[in-house]
Amino acid sequence: MNTAFHHVPDVIETKEIDDGKIIELCLYMPKTLVYFQGHFPSNPILPGVAQLDIAINYAVSYLNLDKSRFESVKQIKFMKIIQPNAHLKLLLSMENNQLCFRYFVEDTVYSSGIISLSERVIQLT
């Protein structure tokens, strides 16, 4: 049986806050999301590195950031496991050359982090 895998979560709704400086995405994490495959077969969870990758990719798309500006992870916290078929929100904002992100449902925070950005675009050769 050939199962098609999703490479990104489904964006159900997008909300711009503060003239687009803050983006709130309502996401659906289907069980066919590629990140769930093999992590762990009997009890799949969304790996932390996948949460980071998803946040960065949506920041590039919705906040018009250049991927080459991402420098380092300044802070990251994983508070609650994200399992297949989860519906949650991802909040993305820019503050002082830092991307802040938070995965949450109402008052429950699943993970959050701060990623430092360089002030200029780095030319990759």
Backbone as JSON, one array per atom type, in Angstrom:
{
  "sequence": "MNTAFHHVPDVIETKEIDDGKIIELCLYMPKTLVYFQGHFPSNPILPGVAQLDIAINYAVSYLNLDKSRFESVKQIKFMKIIQPNAHLKLLLSMENNQLCFRYFVEDTVYSSGIISLSERVIQLT",
  "N": [[0.84, -1.18, 0.0], [0.65, 2.15, -0.92], [1.19, 5.04, 0.71], [0.48, 8.44, 0.66], [2.49, 11.03, 1.81], [2.31, 13.98, 3.8], [4.19, 16.97, 3.61], [4.18, 19.32, 4.91], [2.34, 20.83, 7.62], [-1.26, 21.22, 7.49], [-2.58, 24.37, 6.79], [-5.16, 25.85, 8.32], [-6.33, 28.26, 8.96], [-5.39, 31.71, 8.79], [-4.16, 34.46, 10.57], [-3.45, 37.87, 10.66], [-1.73, 40.04, 12.8], [-1.21, 43.21, 14.31], [-0.58, 44.77, 11.96], [0.55, 42.74, 10.32], [2.93, 42.08, 11.55], [2.89, 40.15, 13.4], [1.98, 36.8, 13.12], [-0.61, 34.47, 13.21], [-1.19, 31.15, 12.9], [-3.55, 28.65, 12.28], [-3.17, 25.32, 12.6], [-3.24, 21.98, 11.26], [-2.06, 18.88, 12.08], [-1.61, 16.3, 10.25], [-1.8, 12.7, 10.47], [-0.36, 11.64, 8.46], [1.77, 13.28, 8.1], [5.09, 13.73, 7.22], [7.04, 13.95, 9.21], [6.16, 12.44, 11.36], [6.67, 9.82, 10.73], [8.24, 6.95, 11.71], [8.95, 7.98, 14.16], [7.63, 7.86, 16.92], [7.14, 4.46, 16.0], [5.02, 2.99, 17.39], [3.86, 4.93, 18.98], [3.54, 7.73, 17.76], [5.13, 10.95, 17.71], [5.57, 14.49, 17.25], [8.71, 15.46, 16.36], [11.03, 17.63, 18.09], [12.89, 19.01, 16.46], [11.48, 19.05, 14.09], [9.35, 20.72, 14.75], [10.72, 23.11, 15.01], [11.7, 23.4, 12.37], [9.29, 23.63, 10.92], [8.26, 26.03, 12.02], [10.27, 27.85, 11.2], [10.08, 27.63, 8.38], [7.43, 28.53, 7.91], [7.71, 31.13, 8.89], [9.46, 32.19, 7.01], [7.75, 32.17, 4.79], [5.42, 33.67, 5.63], [6.3, 35.94, 7.05], [8.08, 37.0, 5.39], [10.88, 36.47, 5.58], [14.36, 36.0, 4.96], [15.85, 32.91, 4.52], [18.58, 32.61, 4.9], [19.25, 34.34, 6.92], [18.81, 33.18, 9.37], [20.37, 32.39, 12.33], [21.0, 31.21, 14.95], [19.62, 29.07, 17.51], [18.3, 30.55, 20.17], [16.77, 30.09, 22.41], [14.73, 27.4, 23.48], [11.85, 25.54, 24.28], [10.18, 22.61, 25.13], [7.12, 21.68, 26.06], [4.85, 20.08, 25.94], [3.73, 17.11, 24.37], [3.25, 16.8, 20.87], [0.94, 15.15, 19.01], [-0.13, 12.96, 16.27], [-2.77, 14.17, 14.13], [-3.35, 16.46, 15.52], [-4.79, 19.62, 16.28], [-3.69, 22.83, 16.35], [-2.33, 26.07, 17.24], [0.07, 28.25, 15.73], [2.1, 30.79, 16.63], [3.86, 33.44, 15.29], [6.39, 35.85, 15.53], [8.34, 38.85, 15.16], [11.0, 40.26, 16.92], [13.43, 42.53, 17.77], [15.5, 41.54, 15.89], [14.99, 38.83, 16.2], [13.28, 35.79, 15.85], [10.35, 34.83, 17.26], [8.52, 32.06, 18.37], [5.57, 30.1, 19.01], [3.8, 27.23, 19.79], [0.51, 26.4, 20.45], [-2.61, 25.72, 22.21], [-5.34, 27.35, 23.11], [-4.85, 28.12, 26.43], [-2.79, 26.36, 26.77], [0.52, 25.71, 26.26], [2.52, 24.16, 23.9], [5.1, 24.18, 22.81], [7.84, 26.5, 22.6], [9.99, 29.09, 21.35], [13.0, 31.0, 20.61], [14.69, 32.38, 17.96], [17.72, 33.55, 16.82], [18.53, 36.08, 14.46], [20.66, 37.11, 11.79], [21.71, 40.45, 11.01], [22.01, 41.03, 8.39], [21.64, 39.67, 5.08], [23.13, 36.61, 4.42], [25.46, 35.68, 2.05], [25.49, 32.73, 0.37], [27.91, 30.57, -0.88]],
  "CA": [[0.0, 0.0, 0.0], [1.43, 3.37, -1.04], [0.55, 6.14, 1.41], [1.05, 9.76, 0.37], [2.85, 11.77, 3.02], [2.32, 15.44, 3.78], [5.49, 17.51, 3.99], [3.92, 20.47, 5.79], [1.0, 20.77, 8.22], [-2.3, 21.96, 6.79], [-2.94, 25.67, 7.37], [-6.62, 25.95, 8.31], [-6.69, 29.68, 9.04], [-4.27, 32.62, 9.01], [-4.57, 35.75, 11.11], [-2.38, 38.87, 10.8], [-1.91, 40.9, 13.97], [-0.27, 44.34, 14.33], [-0.19, 45.04, 10.57], [1.33, 41.65, 9.76], [4.19, 41.84, 12.28], [2.64, 38.9, 14.12], [1.13, 35.9, 12.34], [-1.15, 33.33, 13.94], [-1.65, 30.11, 11.98], [-4.24, 27.48, 12.82], [-2.58, 24.19, 11.89], [-3.65, 20.6, 11.47], [-0.9, 17.99, 11.91], [-2.18, 15.0, 9.88], [-0.97, 11.54, 10.82], [0.48, 11.36, 7.3], [2.88, 14.24, 8.07], [6.32, 12.96, 7.08], [7.82, 14.0, 10.45], [5.69, 11.41, 12.29], [7.08, 8.5, 10.26], [9.39, 6.37, 12.4], [9.26, 8.7, 15.41], [7.98, 6.47, 17.14], [6.1, 3.69, 15.31], [3.85, 2.62, 18.2], [3.31, 6.12, 19.61], [4.2, 8.83, 17.05], [5.12, 12.32, 18.22], [6.25, 15.44, 16.36], [10.01, 15.77, 16.95], [11.35, 19.04, 18.33], [13.55, 19.58, 15.29], [10.43, 19.28, 13.11], [8.63, 21.92, 15.19], [11.61, 24.22, 14.66], [11.71, 23.5, 10.91], [7.98, 24.13, 10.5], [8.19, 27.44, 12.41], [11.16, 28.62, 10.32], [9.53, 27.67, 7.02], [6.27, 29.42, 7.87], [8.22, 32.5, 9.07], [9.97, 32.59, 5.69], [6.6, 32.41, 3.92], [4.45, 34.66, 6.09], [6.95, 37.16, 7.53], [9.02, 37.37, 4.33], [12.26, 36.42, 6.06], [15.31, 35.25, 4.15], [16.32, 31.76, 5.3], [20.0, 32.74, 5.22], [19.41, 35.18, 8.11], [18.67, 32.39, 10.59], [21.72, 32.23, 12.85], [21.1, 30.23, 16.03], [18.48, 28.93, 18.41], [18.68, 31.19, 21.44], [16.0, 29.45, 23.49], [13.66, 26.52, 23.01], [11.24, 24.75, 25.35], [9.14, 21.66, 24.72], [6.35, 21.46, 27.27], [3.79, 19.08, 25.76], [3.91, 16.32, 23.16], [2.32, 16.99, 19.76], [0.67, 13.85, 18.4], [-0.84, 13.03, 14.98], [-4.13, 14.7, 14.04], [-3.51, 17.6, 16.43], [-5.15, 20.96, 15.81], [-3.1, 23.8, 17.25], [-1.97, 27.35, 16.64], [1.47, 28.64, 15.72], [2.25, 32.24, 16.65], [5.18, 33.86, 14.82], [6.58, 37.3, 15.63], [9.72, 39.35, 15.1], [11.37, 41.25, 17.94], [14.88, 42.77, 17.9], [16.25, 40.56, 15.09], [14.74, 37.49, 16.71], [11.99, 35.19, 15.54], [9.74, 34.14, 18.41], [7.43, 31.19, 17.94], [4.89, 29.37, 20.08], [2.72, 26.31, 19.43], [-0.39, 26.4, 21.6], [-4.06, 25.58, 22.1], [-5.88, 28.16, 24.2], [-3.82, 28.47, 27.41], [-1.79, 25.29, 26.85], [1.66, 25.89, 25.35], [3.19, 22.9, 23.57], [6.52, 24.51, 22.71], [8.12, 27.89, 22.23], [11.41, 29.31, 21.14], [13.53, 32.25, 20.07], [15.76, 32.13, 17.0], [18.45, 34.78, 16.48], [18.73, 36.33, 13.04], [21.71, 38.08, 11.48], [21.12, 41.69, 10.52], [22.1, 41.09, 6.93], [21.52, 38.41, 4.36], [24.42, 35.96, 4.22], [25.59, 35.12, 0.7], [25.99, 31.36, 0.37], [28.66, 30.3, -2.12]],
  "C": [[0.88, 1.24, 0.0], [0.67, 4.53, -0.4], [1.24, 7.44, 1.04], [1.3, 10.49, 1.68], [2.76, 13.27, 2.78], [3.7, 15.91, 4.23], [5.36, 18.75, 4.87], [2.54, 20.27, 6.43], [0.0, 21.56, 7.37], [-2.58, 23.27, 7.53], [-4.45, 25.83, 7.2], [-7.06, 27.41, 8.25], [-5.43, 30.49, 9.32], [-4.82, 33.94, 9.53], [-3.34, 36.65, 11.23], [-2.73, 39.78, 11.96], [-0.86, 42.01, 13.88], [0.31, 44.59, 12.94], [0.75, 44.0, 9.99], [2.65, 41.39, 10.43], [4.11, 40.55, 13.09], [1.67, 38.07, 13.28], [0.68, 34.76, 13.24], [-1.73, 32.36, 12.91], [-2.37, 29.02, 12.75], [-3.79, 26.31, 11.96], [-3.26, 22.88, 12.24], [-2.45, 19.73, 11.14], [-1.41, 16.59, 11.55], [-1.23, 13.85, 10.23], [-0.06, 11.15, 9.67], [1.62, 12.37, 7.14], [4.19, 13.46, 8.14], [7.13, 12.91, 8.39], [7.39, 12.93, 11.46], [6.22, 10.02, 11.94], [8.34, 8.04, 10.98], [9.74, 7.01, 13.72], [8.02, 8.73, 16.3], [6.86, 5.63, 16.59], [4.86, 3.37, 16.14], [3.18, 3.81, 18.87], [3.96, 7.36, 18.98], [4.04, 10.18, 17.74], [5.86, 13.2, 17.22], [7.58, 15.83, 17.0], [10.24, 17.27, 17.1], [11.99, 19.7, 17.13], [12.53, 19.86, 14.18], [9.62, 20.53, 13.47], [9.42, 23.17, 14.83], [11.59, 24.46, 13.15], [10.4, 24.08, 10.39], [7.86, 25.62, 10.82], [9.05, 28.3, 11.49], [10.56, 28.73, 8.92], [8.29, 28.55, 6.91], [6.68, 30.88, 8.1], [8.77, 33.03, 7.75], [8.8, 32.97, 4.78], [5.74, 33.59, 4.35], [5.06, 35.96, 6.59], [8.01, 37.65, 6.54], [10.46, 37.45, 4.8], [13.11, 35.62, 5.08], [15.9, 34.14, 5.01], [17.79, 31.89, 5.7], [20.25, 33.62, 6.44], [19.33, 34.4, 9.41], [20.06, 32.0, 11.09], [21.83, 31.12, 13.89], [19.81, 30.18, 16.83], [18.91, 29.46, 19.77], [18.01, 30.5, 22.62], [14.95, 28.56, 22.87], [13.17, 25.68, 24.19], [10.15, 23.87, 24.76], [8.38, 21.26, 25.97], [5.32, 20.34, 27.16], [3.99, 18.4, 24.42], [2.83, 16.66, 22.13], [2.17, 15.65, 19.04], [-0.07, 14.02, 17.06], [-2.29, 13.5, 15.15], [-4.41, 15.84, 15.01], [-3.92, 18.85, 15.66], [-4.53, 21.92, 16.82], [-2.75, 25.06, 16.5], [-0.46, 27.55, 16.74], [1.51, 30.16, 15.62], [3.68, 32.57, 16.28], [5.29, 35.37, 14.94], [8.06, 37.63, 15.57], [9.92, 40.41, 16.17], [12.88, 41.35, 18.0], [15.73, 41.73, 17.18], [16.14, 39.14, 15.64], [13.35, 37.04, 16.27], [11.52, 34.46, 16.79], [8.6, 33.27, 17.87], [6.85, 30.47, 19.15], [3.79, 28.52, 19.47], [1.81, 26.21, 20.64], [-1.82, 26.07, 21.2], [-4.62, 26.26, 23.33], [-4.76, 28.53, 25.17], [-2.71, 27.43, 27.54], [-0.71, 25.5, 25.8], [2.34, 24.54, 25.16], [4.69, 23.1, 23.45], [6.65, 25.98, 22.33], [9.62, 28.05, 22.05], [11.71, 30.69, 20.58], [14.71, 31.89, 19.19], [16.4, 33.46, 16.64], [18.66, 34.85, 14.97], [19.89, 37.29, 12.85], [21.03, 39.32, 10.91], [21.14, 41.78, 9.01], [21.96, 39.69, 6.34], [22.92, 37.87, 4.11], [24.44, 35.35, 2.82], [26.21, 33.73, 0.79], [26.69, 31.1, -0.95], [28.75, 28.82, -2.38]]
}
